[in-house]
């Protein structure tokens, strides 16, 4: 029972860690998703300094 719950939450976190630009898995993707609402890693964010906000 507890194992199933752990797997579900783990899959959800892994999905949020995938960058939409380079499709790489990085922990910074989830941080940027919370901060900016974009699923983007810190590397792609740095290369895209011009944000139309
Ligand atoms: Zn990226």
mmCIF file of the protein (N, C-alpha, C, O) and its ligand, coordinates in Angstrom:
data_MODEL
# 
_entry.id   MODEL 
# 
loop_
_entity.id 
_entity.type 
_entity.pdbx_number_of_molecules 
1 polymer     1 
2 non-polymer 1 
# 
_entity_poly.entity_id                      1 
_entity_poly.type                           'polypeptide(L)' 
_entity_poly.nstd_linkage                   no 
_entity_poly.nstd_monomer                   no 
_entity_poly.pdbx_seq_one_letter_code       
;(UNK)(UNK)(UNK)(UNK)(UNK)(UNK)(UNK)(UNK)(UNK)(UNK)(UNK)(UNK)(UNK)(UNK)(UNK)(UNK)
(UNK)(UNK)(UNK)(UNK)(UNK)(UNK)(UNK)(UNK)(UNK)(UNK)(UNK)(UNK)(UNK)(UNK)(UNK)(UNK)
(UNK)(UNK)(UNK)(UNK)(UNK)(UNK)(UNK)(UNK)(UNK)(UNK)(UNK)(UNK)(UNK)(UNK)(UNK)(UNK)
(UNK)(UNK)(UNK)(UNK)(UNK)
;
_entity_poly.pdbx_seq_one_letter_code_can   XXXXXXXXXXXXXXXXXXXXXXXXXXXXXXXXXXXXXXXXXXXXXXXXXXXXX 
_entity_poly.pdbx_strand_id                 A 
# 
loop_
_entity_poly_seq.entity_id 
_entity_poly_seq.num 
_entity_poly_seq.mon_id 
_entity_poly_seq.hetero 
1 1  UNK n 
1 2  UNK n 
1 3  UNK n 
1 4  UNK n 
1 5  UNK n 
1 6  UNK n 
1 7  UNK n 
1 8  UNK n 
1 9  UNK n 
1 10 UNK n 
1 11 UNK n 
1 12 UNK n 
1 13 UNK n 
1 14 UNK n 
1 15 UNK n 
1 16 UNK n 
1 17 UNK n 
1 18 UNK n 
1 19 UNK n 
1 20 UNK n 
1 21 UNK n 
1 22 UNK n 
1 23 UNK n 
1 24 UNK n 
1 25 UNK n 
1 26 UNK n 
1 27 UNK n 
1 28 UNK n 
1 29 UNK n 
1 30 UNK n 
1 31 UNK n 
1 32 UNK n 
1 33 UNK n 
1 34 UNK n 
1 35 UNK n 
1 36 UNK n 
1 37 UNK n 
1 38 UNK n 
1 39 UNK n 
1 40 UNK n 
1 41 UNK n 
1 42 UNK n 
1 43 UNK n 
1 44 UNK n 
1 45 UNK n 
1 46 UNK n 
1 47 UNK n 
1 48 UNK n 
1 49 UNK n 
1 50 UNK n 
1 51 UNK n 
1 52 UNK n 
1 53 UNK n 
# 
loop_
_struct_asym.id 
_struct_asym.entity_id 
A 1 
B 2 
# 
loop_
_chem_comp.id 
_chem_comp.type 
_chem_comp.mon_nstd_flag 
UNK 'L-peptide linking' . 
ZN  non-polymer         . 
# 
_pdbx_entity_nonpoly.entity_id   2 
_pdbx_entity_nonpoly.name        ? 
_pdbx_entity_nonpoly.comp_id     ZN 
# 
_pdbx_nonpoly_scheme.asym_id         B 
_pdbx_nonpoly_scheme.entity_id       2 
_pdbx_nonpoly_scheme.mon_id          ZN 
_pdbx_nonpoly_scheme.ndb_seq_num     1 
_pdbx_nonpoly_scheme.pdb_seq_num     101 
_pdbx_nonpoly_scheme.auth_seq_num    101 
_pdbx_nonpoly_scheme.pdb_mon_id      ZN 
_pdbx_nonpoly_scheme.auth_mon_id     ZN 
_pdbx_nonpoly_scheme.pdb_strand_id   A 
_pdbx_nonpoly_scheme.pdb_ins_code    . 
# 
loop_
_atom_site.group_PDB 
_atom_site.id 
_atom_site.type_symbol 
_atom_site.label_atom_id 
_atom_site.label_alt_id 
_atom_site.label_comp_id 
_atom_site.label_asym_id 
_atom_site.label_entity_id 
_atom_site.label_seq_id 
_atom_site.pdbx_PDB_ins_code 
_atom_site.Cartn_x 
_atom_site.Cartn_y 
_atom_site.Cartn_z 
_atom_site.occupancy 
_atom_site.B_iso_or_equiv 
_atom_site.pdbx_formal_charge 
_atom_site.auth_seq_id 
_atom_site.auth_comp_id 
_atom_site.auth_asym_id 
_atom_site.auth_atom_id 
_atom_site.pdbx_PDB_model_num 
ATOM   1   N  N  . UNK A 1 1  ? 0.836  -1.209 0.000   1.00 0.00 ? 1   UNK A N  1 
ATOM   2   C  CA . UNK A 1 1  ? 0.000  0.000  0.000   1.00 0.00 ? 1   UNK A CA 1 
ATOM   3   C  C  . UNK A 1 1  ? 0.869  1.255  0.000   1.00 0.00 ? 1   UNK A C  1 
ATOM   4   O  O  . UNK A 1 1  ? 0.704  2.141  -0.839  1.00 0.00 ? 1   UNK A O  1 
ATOM   5   N  N  . UNK A 1 2  ? 1.795  1.314  0.955   1.00 0.00 ? 2   UNK A N  1 
ATOM   6   C  CA . UNK A 1 2  ? 2.652  2.499  1.022   1.00 0.00 ? 2   UNK A CA 1 
ATOM   7   C  C  . UNK A 1 2  ? 3.573  2.579  -0.198  1.00 0.00 ? 2   UNK A C  1 
ATOM   8   O  O  . UNK A 1 2  ? 3.929  3.669  -0.646  1.00 0.00 ? 2   UNK A O  1 
ATOM   9   N  N  . UNK A 1 3  ? 3.952  1.419  -0.727  1.00 0.00 ? 3   UNK A N  1 
ATOM   10  C  CA . UNK A 1 3  ? 4.835  1.418  -1.891  1.00 0.00 ? 3   UNK A CA 1 
ATOM   11  C  C  . UNK A 1 3  ? 4.142  2.040  -3.109  1.00 0.00 ? 3   UNK A C  1 
ATOM   12  O  O  . UNK A 1 3  ? 4.771  2.767  -3.877  1.00 0.00 ? 3   UNK A O  1 
ATOM   13  N  N  . UNK A 1 4  ? 2.842  1.752  -3.283  1.00 0.00 ? 4   UNK A N  1 
ATOM   14  C  CA . UNK A 1 4  ? 2.121  2.309  -4.429  1.00 0.00 ? 4   UNK A CA 1 
ATOM   15  C  C  . UNK A 1 4  ? 2.089  3.833  -4.347  1.00 0.00 ? 4   UNK A C  1 
ATOM   16  O  O  . UNK A 1 4  ? 2.282  4.515  -5.353  1.00 0.00 ? 4   UNK A O  1 
ATOM   17  N  N  . UNK A 1 5  ? 1.848  4.359  -3.164  1.00 0.00 ? 5   UNK A N  1 
ATOM   18  C  CA . UNK A 1 5  ? 1.803  5.811  -3.000  1.00 0.00 ? 5   UNK A CA 1 
ATOM   19  C  C  . UNK A 1 5  ? 3.161  6.433  -3.316  1.00 0.00 ? 5   UNK A C  1 
ATOM   20  O  O  . UNK A 1 5  ? 3.235  7.495  -3.935  1.00 0.00 ? 5   UNK A O  1 
ATOM   21  N  N  . UNK A 1 6  ? 4.217  5.778  -2.895  1.00 0.00 ? 6   UNK A N  1 
ATOM   22  C  CA . UNK A 1 6  ? 5.554  6.305  -3.159  1.00 0.00 ? 6   UNK A CA 1 
ATOM   23  C  C  . UNK A 1 6  ? 5.835  6.358  -4.658  1.00 0.00 ? 6   UNK A C  1 
ATOM   24  O  O  . UNK A 1 6  ? 6.405  7.330  -5.154  1.00 0.00 ? 6   UNK A O  1 
ATOM   25  N  N  . UNK A 1 7  ? 5.436  5.316  -5.372  1.00 0.00 ? 7   UNK A N  1 
ATOM   26  C  CA . UNK A 1 7  ? 5.697  5.272  -6.811  1.00 0.00 ? 7   UNK A CA 1 
ATOM   27  C  C  . UNK A 1 7  ? 4.913  6.370  -7.526  1.00 0.00 ? 7   UNK A C  1 
ATOM   28  O  O  . UNK A 1 7  ? 5.436  7.010  -8.438  1.00 0.00 ? 7   UNK A O  1 
ATOM   29  N  N  . UNK A 1 8  ? 3.668  6.590  -7.122  1.00 0.00 ? 8   UNK A N  1 
ATOM   30  C  CA . UNK A 1 8  ? 2.860  7.606  -7.793  1.00 0.00 ? 8   UNK A CA 1 
ATOM   31  C  C  . UNK A 1 8  ? 3.492  8.986  -7.660  1.00 0.00 ? 8   UNK A C  1 
ATOM   32  O  O  . UNK A 1 8  ? 3.631  9.703  -8.651  1.00 0.00 ? 8   UNK A O  1 
ATOM   33  N  N  . UNK A 1 9  ? 3.873  9.359  -6.451  1.00 0.00 ? 9   UNK A N  1 
ATOM   34  C  CA . UNK A 1 9  ? 4.448  10.680 -6.238  1.00 0.00 ? 9   UNK A CA 1 
ATOM   35  C  C  . UNK A 1 9  ? 5.802  10.801 -6.941  1.00 0.00 ? 9   UNK A C  1 
ATOM   36  O  O  . UNK A 1 9  ? 6.176  11.887 -7.382  1.00 0.00 ? 9   UNK A O  1 
ATOM   37  N  N  . UNK A 1 10 ? 6.530  9.696  -7.046  1.00 0.00 ? 10  UNK A N  1 
ATOM   38  C  CA . UNK A 1 10 ? 7.845  9.737  -7.683  1.00 0.00 ? 10  UNK A CA 1 
ATOM   39  C  C  . UNK A 1 10 ? 7.698  10.000 -9.181  1.00 0.00 ? 10  UNK A C  1 
ATOM   40  O  O  . UNK A 1 10 ? 8.455  10.782 -9.756  1.00 0.00 ? 10  UNK A O  1 
ATOM   41  N  N  . UNK A 1 11 ? 6.708  9.333  -9.817  1.00 0.00 ? 11  UNK A N  1 
ATOM   42  C  CA . UNK A 1 11 ? 6.483  9.534  -11.250 1.00 0.00 ? 11  UNK A CA 1 
ATOM   43  C  C  . UNK A 1 11 ? 6.105  10.978 -11.521 1.00 0.00 ? 11  UNK A C  1 
ATOM   44  O  O  . UNK A 1 11 ? 6.548  11.569 -12.506 1.00 0.00 ? 11  UNK A O  1 
ATOM   45  N  N  . UNK A 1 12 ? 5.274  11.553 -10.634 1.00 0.00 ? 12  UNK A N  1 
ATOM   46  C  CA . UNK A 1 12 ? 4.832  12.924 -10.819 1.00 0.00 ? 12  UNK A CA 1 
ATOM   47  C  C  . UNK A 1 12 ? 6.008  13.884 -10.752 1.00 0.00 ? 12  UNK A C  1 
ATOM   48  O  O  . UNK A 1 12 ? 6.088  14.819 -11.549 1.00 0.00 ? 12  UNK A O  1 
ATOM   49  N  N  . UNK A 1 13 ? 6.907  13.671 -9.828  1.00 0.00 ? 13  UNK A N  1 
ATOM   50  C  CA . UNK A 1 13 ? 8.082  14.526 -9.687  1.00 0.00 ? 13  UNK A CA 1 
ATOM   51  C  C  . UNK A 1 13 ? 8.988  14.397 -10.903 1.00 0.00 ? 13  UNK A C  1 
ATOM   52  O  O  . UNK A 1 13 ? 9.523  15.394 -11.388 1.00 0.00 ? 13  UNK A O  1 
ATOM   53  N  N  . UNK A 1 14 ? 9.162  13.182 -11.396 1.00 0.00 ? 14  UNK A N  1 
ATOM   54  C  CA . UNK A 1 14 ? 10.016 12.967 -12.566 1.00 0.00 ? 14  UNK A CA 1 
ATOM   55  C  C  . UNK A 1 14 ? 9.464  13.713 -13.786 1.00 0.00 ? 14  UNK A C  1 
ATOM   56  O  O  . UNK A 1 14 ? 10.229 14.266 -14.576 1.00 0.00 ? 14  UNK A O  1 
ATOM   57  N  N  . UNK A 1 15 ? 8.142  13.727 -13.935 1.00 0.00 ? 15  UNK A N  1 
ATOM   58  C  CA . UNK A 1 15 ? 7.534  14.436 -15.062 1.00 0.00 ? 15  UNK A CA 1 
ATOM   59  C  C  . UNK A 1 15 ? 7.853  15.920 -14.987 1.00 0.00 ? 15  UNK A C  1 
ATOM   60  O  O  . UNK A 1 15 ? 8.169  16.541 -16.001 1.00 0.00 ? 15  UNK A O  1 
ATOM   61  N  N  . UNK A 1 16 ? 7.772  16.494 -13.787 1.00 0.00 ? 16  UNK A N  1 
ATOM   62  C  CA . UNK A 1 16 ? 7.996  17.924 -13.616 1.00 0.00 ? 16  UNK A CA 1 
ATOM   63  C  C  . UNK A 1 16 ? 9.460  18.296 -13.754 1.00 0.00 ? 16  UNK A C  1 
ATOM   64  O  O  . UNK A 1 16 ? 9.797  19.477 -13.838 1.00 0.00 ? 16  UNK A O  1 
ATOM   65  N  N  . UNK A 1 17 ? 10.334 17.296 -13.780 1.00 0.00 ? 17  UNK A N  1 
ATOM   66  C  CA . UNK A 1 17 ? 11.764 17.579 -13.869 1.00 0.00 ? 17  UNK A CA 1 
ATOM   67  C  C  . UNK A 1 17 ? 12.272 17.567 -15.301 1.00 0.00 ? 17  UNK A C  1 
ATOM   68  O  O  . UNK A 1 17 ? 13.462 17.774 -15.535 1.00 0.00 ? 17  UNK A O  1 
ATOM   69  N  N  . UNK A 1 18 ? 11.379 17.324 -16.274 1.00 0.00 ? 18  UNK A N  1 
ATOM   70  C  CA . UNK A 1 18 ? 11.804 17.259 -17.675 1.00 0.00 ? 18  UNK A CA 1 
ATOM   71  C  C  . UNK A 1 18 ? 11.654 18.634 -18.323 1.00 0.00 ? 18  UNK A C  1 
ATOM   72  O  O  . UNK A 1 18 ? 10.565 19.207 -18.342 1.00 0.00 ? 18  UNK A O  1 
ATOM   73  N  N  . UNK A 1 19 ? 12.757 19.152 -18.852 1.00 0.00 ? 19  UNK A N  1 
ATOM   74  C  CA . UNK A 1 19 ? 12.757 20.461 -19.503 1.00 0.00 ? 19  UNK A CA 1 
ATOM   75  C  C  . UNK A 1 19 ? 12.036 20.375 -20.847 1.00 0.00 ? 19  UNK A C  1 
ATOM   76  O  O  . UNK A 1 19 ? 12.263 19.442 -21.617 1.00 0.00 ? 19  UNK A O  1 
ATOM   77  N  N  . UNK A 1 20 ? 11.167 21.349 -21.128 1.00 0.00 ? 20  UNK A N  1 
ATOM   78  C  CA . UNK A 1 20 ? 10.421 21.332 -22.387 1.00 0.00 ? 20  UNK A CA 1 
ATOM   79  C  C  . UNK A 1 20 ? 11.296 21.783 -23.550 1.00 0.00 ? 20  UNK A C  1 
ATOM   80  O  O  . UNK A 1 20 ? 10.947 21.537 -24.705 1.00 0.00 ? 20  UNK A O  1 
ATOM   81  N  N  . UNK A 1 21 ? 12.403 22.424 -23.281 1.00 0.00 ? 21  UNK A N  1 
ATOM   82  C  CA . UNK A 1 21 ? 13.271 22.923 -24.346 1.00 0.00 ? 21  UNK A CA 1 
ATOM   83  C  C  . UNK A 1 21 ? 14.245 21.857 -24.810 1.00 0.00 ? 21  UNK A C  1 
ATOM   84  O  O  . UNK A 1 21 ? 14.304 21.547 -26.000 1.00 0.00 ? 21  UNK A O  1 
ATOM   85  N  N  . UNK A 1 22 ? 15.011 21.292 -23.887 1.00 0.00 ? 22  UNK A N  1 
ATOM   86  C  CA . UNK A 1 22 ? 16.050 20.317 -24.241 1.00 0.00 ? 22  UNK A CA 1 
ATOM   87  C  C  . UNK A 1 22 ? 15.656 18.896 -23.851 1.00 0.00 ? 22  UNK A C  1 
ATOM   88  O  O  . UNK A 1 22 ? 16.387 17.949 -24.141 1.00 0.00 ? 22  UNK A O  1 
ATOM   89  N  N  . UNK A 1 23 ? 14.489 18.739 -23.185 1.00 0.00 ? 23  UNK A N  1 
ATOM   90  C  CA . UNK A 1 23 ? 13.971 17.422 -22.794 1.00 0.00 ? 23  UNK A CA 1 
ATOM   91  C  C  . UNK A 1 23 ? 14.916 16.691 -21.857 1.00 0.00 ? 23  UNK A C  1 
ATOM   92  O  O  . UNK A 1 23 ? 14.854 15.467 -21.741 1.00 0.00 ? 23  UNK A O  1 
ATOM   93  N  N  . UNK A 1 24 ? 15.788 17.428 -21.190 1.00 0.00 ? 24  UNK A N  1 
ATOM   94  C  CA . UNK A 1 24 ? 16.664 16.816 -20.201 1.00 0.00 ? 24  UNK A CA 1 
ATOM   95  C  C  . UNK A 1 24 ? 16.009 16.829 -18.826 1.00 0.00 ? 24  UNK A C  1 
ATOM   96  O  O  . UNK A 1 24 ? 15.155 17.668 -18.541 1.00 0.00 ? 24  UNK A O  1 
ATOM   97  N  N  . UNK A 1 25 ? 16.412 15.903 -17.989 1.00 0.00 ? 25  UNK A N  1 
ATOM   98  C  CA . UNK A 1 25 ? 15.872 15.808 -16.649 1.00 0.00 ? 25  UNK A CA 1 
ATOM   99  C  C  . UNK A 1 25 ? 16.806 16.514 -15.677 1.00 0.00 ? 25  UNK A C  1 
ATOM   100 O  O  . UNK A 1 25 ? 17.946 16.090 -15.487 1.00 0.00 ? 25  UNK A O  1 
ATOM   101 N  N  . UNK A 1 26 ? 16.321 17.596 -15.058 1.00 0.00 ? 26  UNK A N  1 
ATOM   102 C  CA . UNK A 1 26 ? 17.162 18.340 -14.115 1.00 0.00 ? 26  UNK A CA 1 
ATOM   103 C  C  . UNK A 1 26 ? 16.304 18.889 -12.987 1.00 0.00 ? 26  UNK A C  1 
ATOM   104 O  O  . UNK A 1 26 ? 15.153 19.270 -13.196 1.00 0.00 ? 26  UNK A O  1 
ATOM   105 N  N  . UNK A 1 27 ? 16.882 18.927 -11.781 1.00 0.00 ? 27  UNK A N  1 
ATOM   106 C  CA . UNK A 1 27 ? 16.109 19.372 -10.625 1.00 0.00 ? 27  UNK A CA 1 
ATOM   107 C  C  . UNK A 1 27 ? 15.722 20.845 -10.726 1.00 0.00 ? 27  UNK A C  1 
ATOM   108 O  O  . UNK A 1 27 ? 14.752 21.265 -10.095 1.00 0.00 ? 27  UNK A O  1 
ATOM   109 N  N  . UNK A 1 28 ? 16.448 21.626 -11.494 1.00 0.00 ? 28  UNK A N  1 
ATOM   110 C  CA . UNK A 1 28 ? 16.150 23.051 -11.615 1.00 0.00 ? 28  UNK A CA 1 
ATOM   111 C  C  . UNK A 1 28 ? 14.865 23.292 -12.408 1.00 0.00 ? 28  UNK A C  1 
ATOM   112 O  O  . UNK A 1 28 ? 14.278 24.371 -12.328 1.00 0.00 ? 28  UNK A O  1 
ATOM   113 N  N  . UNK A 1 29 ? 14.423 22.275 -13.182 1.00 0.00 ? 29  UNK A N  1 
ATOM   114 C  CA . UNK A 1 29 ? 13.195 22.436 -13.964 1.00 0.00 ? 29  UNK A CA 1 
ATOM   115 C  C  . UNK A 1 29 ? 12.000 22.639 -13.040 1.00 0.00 ? 29  UNK A C  1 
ATOM   116 O  O  . UNK A 1 29 ? 11.158 23.503 -13.285 1.00 0.00 ? 29  UNK A O  1 
ATOM   117 N  N  . UNK A 1 30 ? 11.931 21.848 -11.989 1.00 0.00 ? 30  UNK A N  1 
ATOM   118 C  CA . UNK A 1 30 ? 10.825 21.949 -11.039 1.00 0.00 ? 30  UNK A CA 1 
ATOM   119 C  C  . UNK A 1 30 ? 10.888 23.284 -10.299 1.00 0.00 ? 30  UNK A C  1 
ATOM   120 O  O  . UNK A 1 30 ? 9.847  23.879 -10.018 1.00 0.00 ? 30  UNK A O  1 
ATOM   121 N  N  . UNK A 1 31 ? 12.066 23.753 -9.987  1.00 0.00 ? 31  UNK A N  1 
ATOM   122 C  CA . UNK A 1 31 ? 12.209 25.038 -9.295  1.00 0.00 ? 31  UNK A CA 1 
ATOM   123 C  C  . UNK A 1 31 ? 11.731 26.182 -10.192 1.00 0.00 ? 31  UNK A C  1 
ATOM   124 O  O  . UNK A 1 31 ? 11.039 27.089 -9.729  1.00 0.00 ? 31  UNK A O  1 
ATOM   125 N  N  . UNK A 1 32 ? 12.099 26.139 -11.468 1.00 0.00 ? 32  UNK A N  1 
ATOM   126 C  CA . UNK A 1 32 ? 11.665 27.186 -12.390 1.00 0.00 ? 32  UNK A CA 1 
ATOM   127 C  C  . UNK A 1 32 ? 10.172 27.090 -12.663 1.00 0.00 ? 32  UNK A C  1 
ATOM   128 O  O  . UNK A 1 32 ? 9.522  28.104 -12.919 1.00 0.00 ? 32  UNK A O  1 
ATOM   129 N  N  . UNK A 1 33 ? 9.620  25.879 -12.611 1.00 0.00 ? 33  UNK A N  1 
ATOM   130 C  CA . UNK A 1 33 ? 8.181  25.713 -12.802 1.00 0.00 ? 33  UNK A CA 1 
ATOM   131 C  C  . UNK A 1 33 ? 7.418  26.423 -11.692 1.00 0.00 ? 33  UNK A C  1 
ATOM   132 O  O  . UNK A 1 33 ? 6.384  27.040 -11.946 1.00 0.00 ? 33  UNK A O  1 
ATOM   133 N  N  . UNK A 1 34 ? 7.918  26.341 -10.475 1.00 0.00 ? 34  UNK A N  1 
ATOM   134 C  CA . UNK A 1 34 ? 7.268  27.008 -9.346  1.00 0.00 ? 34  UNK A CA 1 
ATOM   135 C  C  . UNK A 1 34 ? 7.492  28.511 -9.419  1.00 0.00 ? 34  UNK A C  1 
ATOM   136 O  O  . UNK A 1 34 ? 6.573  29.288 -9.161  1.00 0.00 ? 34  UNK A O  1 
ATOM   137 N  N  . UNK A 1 35 ? 8.711  28.929 -9.771  1.00 0.00 ? 35  UNK A N  1 
ATOM   138 C  CA . UNK A 1 35 ? 9.061  30.342 -9.745  1.00 0.00 ? 35  UNK A CA 1 
ATOM   139 C  C  . UNK A 1 35 ? 8.464  31.100 -10.933 1.00 0.00 ? 35  UNK A C  1 
ATOM   140 O  O  . UNK A 1 35 ? 7.934  32.199 -10.768 1.00 0.00 ? 35  UNK A O  1 
ATOM   141 N  N  . UNK A 1 36 ? 8.554  30.500 -12.150 1.00 0.00 ? 36  UNK A N  1 
ATOM   142 C  CA . UNK A 1 36 ? 8.170  31.237 -13.351 1.00 0.00 ? 36  UNK A CA 1 
ATOM   143 C  C  . UNK A 1 36 ? 6.995  30.620 -14.097 1.00 0.00 ? 36  UNK A C  1 
ATOM   144 O  O  . UNK A 1 36 ? 6.413  31.254 -14.977 1.00 0.00 ? 36  UNK A O  1 
ATOM   145 N  N  . UNK A 1 37 ? 6.636  29.360 -13.741 1.00 0.00 ? 37  UNK A N  1 
ATOM   146 C  CA . UNK A 1 37 ? 5.540  28.699 -14.440 1.00 0.00 ? 37  UNK A CA 1 
ATOM   147 C  C  . UNK A 1 37 ? 5.982  28.060 -15.731 1.00 0.00 ? 37  UNK A C  1 
ATOM   148 O  O  . UNK A 1 37 ? 5.150  27.643 -16.536 1.00 0.00 ? 37  UNK A O  1 
ATOM   149 N  N  . UNK A 1 38 ? 7.320  27.975 -15.946 1.00 0.00 ? 38  UNK A N  1 
ATOM   150 C  CA . UNK A 1 38 ? 7.839  27.337 -17.143 1.00 0.00 ? 38  UNK A CA 1 
ATOM   151 C  C  . UNK A 1 38 ? 8.603  26.075 -16.777 1.00 0.00 ? 38  UNK A C  1 
ATOM   152 O  O  . UNK A 1 38 ? 9.393  26.069 -15.833 1.00 0.00 ? 38  UNK A O  1 
ATOM   153 N  N  . UNK A 1 39 ? 8.364  25.002 -17.533 1.00 0.00 ? 39  UNK A N  1 
ATOM   154 C  CA . UNK A 1 39 ? 9.125  23.776 -17.315 1.00 0.00 ? 39  UNK A CA 1 
ATOM   155 C  C  . UNK A 1 39 ? 10.398 23.865 -18.135 1.00 0.00 ? 39  UNK A C  1 
ATOM   156 O  O  . UNK A 1 39 ? 10.491 23.325 -19.238 1.00 0.00 ? 39  UNK A O  1 
ATOM   157 N  N  . UNK A 1 40 ? 11.371 24.556 -17.573 1.00 0.00 ? 40  UNK A N  1 
ATOM   158 C  CA . UNK A 1 40 ? 12.619 24.817 -18.292 1.00 0.00 ? 40  UNK A CA 1 
ATOM   159 C  C  . UNK A 1 40 ? 13.780 24.707 -17.313 1.00 0.00 ? 40  UNK A C  1 
ATOM   160 O  O  . UNK A 1 40 ? 13.678 25.143 -16.167 1.00 0.00 ? 40  UNK A O  1 
ATOM   161 N  N  . UNK A 1 41 ? 14.883 24.123 -17.768 1.00 0.00 ? 41  UNK A N  1 
ATOM   162 C  CA . UNK A 1 41 ? 16.028 23.951 -16.891 1.00 0.00 ? 41  UNK A CA 1 
ATOM   163 C  C  . UNK A 1 41 ? 16.837 25.241 -16.815 1.00 0.00 ? 41  UNK A C  1 
ATOM   164 O  O  . UNK A 1 41 ? 16.628 26.162 -17.604 1.00 0.00 ? 41  UNK A O  1 
ATOM   165 N  N  . UNK A 1 42 ? 17.753 25.298 -15.869 1.00 0.00 ? 42  UNK A N  1 
ATOM   166 C  CA . UNK A 1 42 ? 18.507 26.537 -15.674 1.00 0.00 ? 42  UNK A CA 1 
ATOM   167 C  C  . UNK A 1 42 ? 19.426 26.835 -16.849 1.00 0.00 ? 42  UNK A C  1 
ATOM   168 O  O  . UNK A 1 42 ? 19.786 27.987 -17.090 1.00 0.00 ? 42  UNK A O  1 
ATOM   169 N  N  . UNK A 1 43 ? 19.805 25.786 -17.581 1.00 0.00 ? 43  UNK A N  1 
ATOM   170 C  CA . UNK A 1 43 ? 20.686 25.999 -18.730 1.00 0.00 ? 43  UNK A CA 1 
ATOM   171 C  C  . UNK A 1 43 ? 19.934 26.678 -19.876 1.00 0.00 ? 43  UNK A C  1 
ATOM   172 O  O  . UNK A 1 43 ? 20.434 27.623 -20.486 1.00 0.00 ? 43  UNK A O  1 
ATOM   173 N  N  . UNK A 1 44 ? 18.719 26.180 -20.160 1.00 0.00 ? 44  UNK A N  1 
ATOM   174 C  CA . UNK A 1 44 ? 17.909 26.780 -21.218 1.00 0.00 ? 44  UNK A CA 1 
ATOM   175 C  C  . UNK A 1 44 ? 17.453 28.175 -20.806 1.00 0.00 ? 44  UNK A C  1 
ATOM   176 O  O  . UNK A 1 44 ? 17.353 29.069 -21.646 1.00 0.00 ? 44  UNK A O  1 
ATOM   177 N  N  . UNK A 1 45 ? 17.177 28.365 -19.521 1.00 0.00 ? 45  UNK A N  1 
ATOM   178 C  CA . UNK A 1 45 ? 16.726 29.661 -19.031 1.00 0.00 ? 45  UNK A CA 1 
ATOM   179 C  C  . UNK A 1 45 ? 17.830 30.703 -19.188 1.00 0.00 ? 45  UNK A C  1 
ATOM   180 O  O  . UNK A 1 45 ? 17.564 31.860 -19.512 1.00 0.00 ? 45  UNK A O  1 
ATOM   181 N  N  . UNK A 1 46 ? 19.067 30.280 -18.955 1.00 0.00 ? 46  UNK A N  1 
ATOM   182 C  CA . UNK A 1 46 ? 20.194 31.195 -19.098 1.00 0.00 ? 46  UNK A CA 1 
ATOM   183 C  C  . UNK A 1 46 ? 20.400 31.581 -20.558 1.00 0.00 ? 46  UNK A C  1 
ATOM   184 O  O  . UNK A 1 46 ? 20.726 32.731 -20.856 1.00 0.00 ? 46  UNK A O  1 
ATOM   185 N  N  . UNK A 1 47 ? 20.212 30.632 -21.467 1.00 0.00 ? 47  UNK A N  1 
ATOM   186 C  CA . UNK A 1 47 ? 20.398 30.919 -22.887 1.00 0.00 ? 47  UNK A CA 1 
ATOM   187 C  C  . UNK A 1 47 ? 19.250 31.749 -23.436 1.00 0.00 ? 47  UNK A C  1 
ATOM   188 O  O  . UNK A 1 47 ? 19.388 32.415 -24.462 1.00 0.00 ? 47  UNK A O  1 
ATOM   189 N  N  . UNK A 1 48 ? 18.100 31.704 -22.736 1.00 0.00 ? 48  UNK A N  1 
ATOM   190 C  CA . UNK A 1 48 ? 16.946 32.508 -23.154 1.00 0.00 ? 48  UNK A CA 1 
ATOM   191 C  C  . UNK A 1 48 ? 16.765 33.664 -22.176 1.00 0.00 ? 48  UNK A C  1 
ATOM   192 O  O  . UNK A 1 48 ? 15.839 33.660 -21.366 1.00 0.00 ? 48  UNK A O  1 
ATOM   193 N  N  . UNK A 1 49 ? 17.637 34.633 -22.253 1.00 0.00 ? 49  UNK A N  1 
ATOM   194 C  CA . UNK A 1 49 ? 17.591 35.728 -21.292 1.00 0.00 ? 49  UNK A CA 1 
ATOM   195 C  C  . UNK A 1 49 ? 16.429 36.666 -21.603 1.00 0.00 ? 49  UNK A C  1 
ATOM   196 O  O  . UNK A 1 49 ? 15.981 37.396 -20.719 1.00 0.00 ? 49  UNK A O  1 
ATOM   197 N  N  . UNK A 1 50 ? 15.933 36.664 -22.834 1.00 0.00 ? 50  UNK A N  1 
ATOM   198 C  CA . UNK A 1 50 ? 14.831 37.545 -23.211 1.00 0.00 ? 50  UNK A CA 1 
ATOM   199 C  C  . UNK A 1 50 ? 13.511 36.832 -22.979 1.00 0.00 ? 50  UNK A C  1 
ATOM   200 O  O  . UNK A 1 50 ? 13.117 35.959 -23.753 1.00 0.00 ? 50  UNK A O  1 
ATOM   201 N  N  . UNK A 1 51 ? 12.832 37.213 -21.906 1.00 0.00 ? 51  UNK A N  1 
ATOM   202 C  CA . UNK A 1 51 ? 11.530 36.629 -21.604 1.00 0.00 ? 51  UNK A CA 1 
ATOM   203 C  C  . UNK A 1 51 ? 10.431 37.653 -21.809 1.00 0.00 ? 51  UNK A C  1 
ATOM   204 O  O  . UNK A 1 51 ? 10.490 38.734 -21.222 1.00 0.00 ? 51  UNK A O  1 
ATOM   205 N  N  . UNK A 1 52 ? 9.444  37.353 -22.611 1.00 0.00 ? 52  UNK A N  1 
ATOM   206 C  CA . UNK A 1 52 ? 8.349  38.310 -22.890 1.00 0.00 ? 52  UNK A CA 1 
ATOM   207 C  C  . UNK A 1 52 ? 7.354  38.406 -21.754 1.00 0.00 ? 52  UNK A C  1 
ATOM   208 O  O  . UNK A 1 52 ? 6.185  38.056 -21.909 1.00 0.00 ? 52  UNK A O  1 
ATOM   209 N  N  . UNK A 1 53 ? 7.818  38.881 -20.614 1.00 0.00 ? 53  UNK A N  1 
ATOM   210 C  CA . UNK A 1 53 ? 6.911  39.017 -19.461 1.00 0.00 ? 53  UNK A CA 1 
ATOM   211 C  C  . UNK A 1 53 ? 6.443  40.465 -19.348 1.00 0.00 ? 53  UNK A C  1 
ATOM   212 O  O  . UNK A 1 53 ? 5.674  40.796 -18.445 1.00 0.00 ? 53  UNK A O  1 
HETATM 213 ZN ZN . ZN  B 2 .  ? 16.622 22.654 -20.858 1.00 0.00 ? 101 ZN  A ZN 1 
# 
